Amino acid sequence: MELKLDGKIAMVTGASSGLGARFARVLAEAGASVALAARRMERLEALAQRIAAAGARAHAVAMDVTDVESVRAGVAAAEAALGPLDILVNNSGVSATRRIGEVEEHEYDRVMDTNLKGAFFVAQAVGRSMIAAQRPGRIINIASAAGLRPLAQISVYSMSKAAVIHMTRSMALEWGRYGINVNAVCPGYIETEINRDYWATEGGKKLLQMLPRRRVGTPEDLDGIVLLLAAEQSRFVNGAVIAADDGLTAA
């Protein structure tokens, strides 16, 4: 079974690096035109050029997900450039590694404003557009294994992603009648450019030994599940919360 997205228009938030950049390339390779949304425009423009060189359409959109007006303007700009959105990969996220007693208000606000408020209003803007146009669609919220099982020293991040999981189910319940499928993917530990050096440290090596298969994932390990949830073949999947964590939350 081949998963194709020919003719579809997608948006990926947090597309300037890491998982977001990978998701954008995967959707483009499957045939979608992709709006790349983030704050770092120079990175988005470079990614758009690489996608175009491979034969697909991509458009860079400036978006700060913590600013609702920026979100709404970014969705409008994406649709003006590429057409009505069929797919959203709601990926923007940040973390703060702190013990609960050490968390500062500005750190709490940064995580919650990005991971929860940002995710909500991006999904709301795209969902409103789909509903107004009477157009079915796919919204894929990137949550985390930490939203399924609290992990040490990232309590606020865990809380934010647990809320994203509940948000996903609420949206699926309300928007299913409009043909909008809303699902969540909960990645486990994934090696990206941000955390790559950590896995070579003593702390990283110790953590590896605590994982079910003593390894971390790569962004490519999420290709299949994101592509499936974006494709027509997942039309009966709505409100699902899917762990892609190599067994981390199975115990």
N, C-alpha and C positions, 0 to 999 in steps of 0.2 A: 504494500500500500504506500503510494507516494503522496506526501503532504505538500500541496501546492497552494500558493497564495496569489496566483496571477490575477492582476486587475484590482487587487486590494490595496487600500491605503492604510498605513500604520503609523502610529506615533510611539516613540520610545523616550521616556524621560530619564534623566541621568545618563545620557548617551555619550558623554564626552570621554568616558573611560570605563574600564572594568567590565562588569556584567552588562551594563547598558550598551556599550559599544559592540559587544559580542551579540547581544540580542538583535541589534539593528542590522548587523551583517547577515545573521541567519535569516531574518525575515526578508531581506533584500534578495538573498540567494534563492529563496523560495518563490520569488516573483513579485513581492510587494514593493510598492513605492513607500519610502520611509521618511517621516519627519523626525529629525534628530533634535531633541530638546534638552537644554542645559544652560548654565550661565557662561561657560567657557567657549565662546564662539570660535576662537581660533582652532580649537580641537575639533569642534563640530564640523567646521568647514573642511578640515583635512580629512575627516572620516567621510564626509559627503563626496569628496573628490575620489577617494578610494572606491567607494560603492559605485559611483558613476563609471569609473574606469573598468569595473567588472561587468558593466552593462545594465545596471539598475538605476532607478531614480531615487535621489535623496535630497532633502532640503533642510538646512540648519535653521533652527528657531531659538531665539534667545528666550529663556524662561527661568525665573526664580520661583520655585514651587512654594516658597514660604510667603509669597506675595500673590494674593488672589487675583488682583488686576493683571499681573504679569502672566499668570496661568491662563486667564480668559483671553488675553491678547495673543498669547502664544498658540492656543488652540485655533483661534480665528486665523492667524497668520499661516498656520500649517494647512488649514483647509483652503485658504485662498490660493496657496501655491500648488497644492497637490490634488485637492478635491476632498469630498466628505470622508471623514475617518471611519474605517471599518474595524480597526484593531487598536487597542491601547495596551502597551506594556508599561505599567505604572511602577517604575523601578527606582526613582530617586530615593536615596537614603544615606544617613550618617550615623555614627555611633560615638559613644564616649565611654572609655574604659575607666570606671571609677567604682570604688566601694560605695554602698548606699550612703553611709555617713559622710562621705566626702563630696557628694554631688552638689555642684553650685547651681543656682537658679538659671544662669545664662546657659549652662550646659544642658539642663533639663529642657529649657525652651527650644534650644537649637535642635535637639533630637526630636522632640514632639512636633515642632512646627514643620520640620522636613518630612519625617516619616509618617506622621498621622494626618495633621492638617493639610500638608501638601498633597499627600496621596488622595485624601478625600476630595479636595477641590479640583484636582486634575480629573479624577474619575467623574465628578459631578459635571464638569464642563463638557467632557466628551459624551457622557450619557445624555445630557440635555440636547446636544446636537443630534445624536442618533434618534432620540425620541421625537424631536421636532420634525426631522426629515422622514419619520416612519421607516427607519433603516435599521435592520438588525446588526448586531456587532459582537465583538469579543473584547472584554476587559480582563487583563491578567495582572493582578496585584502581586508584586514581589514582596512576600512577607519574610519569614525566617524560621528555621528550626528553633531559634530562641523564643519565638512566639508560641511554640508548642511546649517547650520545656525551658524554664529559666536557666540561664547560664551565668556563672559567677562573674561578678564585676562589670556586667553590662545590663544592670537592672532596668535602666530607663529605656534602653534599646529593646530589651525583651518586652517591656510593657507596651511600647509603641507598636511592635509587630504583632503582639497578641490582639491589640485593638484593630489592626489592619485585617486580621483574620475575621474578627467579628463584623467589621465593616463589609468585608467581601460577602459574607452570608446575608447581611441585611440588603445589600444592593442586588444580589441574586434574587432574593425574595420579591423585592419591589419591581425590578426591571425585567424579570423573566417574561412577563406578559408582553413586553415590547420586542421580544426576540433578542434581547441583550443577555449574553452569557457572561457571568462574572465569576472568576475563579482565582484562587491564590496558589502560588508556588512557594514552598518553604525550604530554601536551600540550607544545607549545613555549612560546614567550613569549606570555603572555596578560595583557592589561591588566586590573587589578583596582584596587579602592580602595587597596590596600596599595602598589602600585608606580606608580600613575598619574602622580604628579609626576615620577618618574624619567625618563620618556620625553621630557620637555621640557628636561632637562639636557643639557650637552654630551656627557657620557658616554652618555646614552640615545640621543641623535641619532647618535652615532658607531656605536653598536651596531646601530641600525636600518639603517644603510647596509651592514652586513655580513650582513643577513638576505636570504634568497633573493628575497623580493618586497618588501623594504624596508618591512615593516609588522609590527605585532604583532596578535595575535588578540584577540577579545573572549570573555567567558564563553559567549555565545550560539553561538559557533562550535563548541562541544562538545556542543550539545544533541542533535544527530542520532545521534552515535556512542554516547553514554551511553543514550539512549532505546532504540536498537536492541539494545544488549547487555542491557538490562533486559527486553526484550519476548520473546514467544514465538517471533518470527521468527528469533531468533539461537540456536535450540535446538541447532544443529550447530556452533556456535562455542564452543570450549572450549580454554583455554590460549593464546589469542591475545594478542599484544602489539601494540597498534595505535598507531602514531604519528599524532598529530593536531597537526602542527607546521609546516604550510605549507611543507614541504620542507626544514626545517632539517637533518634527519639523513639526507637522501637522498643527499648527496654522499659 
